Each structure stands twice: as structure tokens, then as C-alpha cells.
Amino acid sequence: MAELGNEEVSARIVQIYFKEIARLGYKRTLTLDETINAYYYVLSKLGNKKVLLEEIKQKVIRDERELASETKEEAIPSVTETFTPTTEIIK
């Protein structure tokens, strides 16, 4: 199955969006400007997806490097206090 381009995905999302608006009765008519604005809004969101995914990828790589060099003591801090159970009820 071929991957759809952002333009095709955007057009399909806008189509579904406006079908739902019409089905639910929010609007009876749509202007050309509303349709075009919705299309470009979705298209811009899809375009930003690539940038966001790259930022996330870099953060994951950085975190993996930090975790790989982390010692056992850093990962699991030791507890120096001892717990003494008590029967006293705190109110």
C-alpha cells in the first residue's frame, strides 16, 4: 500500500471534517474560504509533524545515551534510612 502524501491526507481529513459538521447540523453551507482555510490548516499541521518527530527522535537518542552510561547506583538509589513500623495512629 502506497503512502499518501500530505496533500491527499489533508484533503481527506477536511472532507471527513465537513461531512461530520453537515451530518451533525452545525452548518448548512460552507464558504470556499472556510474550505480552503481548513485544508491549509490541516496541511500545515501535517507538515509540522515531520519536524516534531525529528525533535522527539533526537531527544530519545540523547536519553538512550544517558541511560546507557548510567551506573546501577545512579539508576537505583540506595536507601539509608530504616523503616520502623509503629502502631501509633496519626490524626
Secondary structure, DSSP 4 states (H G I P E B T S, - for coil): -PPPPHHHHHHHHHHHHHHHHHHHTS-S---HHHHHHHHHHHHHHHHHHHHHHHHHHHHHHHHHHHHHH--HHHHSPPP-S------PPP-
